[in-house]
């Protein structure tokens, strides 16, 4: 699956949240995955209860939700 990337973990200290750091890290990860793997697809796993993360991934970064 060289055309796919996977984000395993992303965490921001509570005291540093809402500063745009997660978006910057994700964009950097996307760019790196694209350059290294030429990936067309990036996946990650998020708990359904993590509303803040879901908002970031869905609304800001354009991820689609696929329940498994």
MOCOR-V452883 format. One record per helix or strand. SS is the DSSP state (hx for helix, st for strand). FROM is the first residue (numbers start at 1). LEN is the number of residues. If there is no record, write none. Layout:
SS|FROM|LEN ; SS|FROM|LEN
This chain:
st|4|3 ; hx|14|3 ; hx|21|17 ; st|41|3 ; hx|51|10
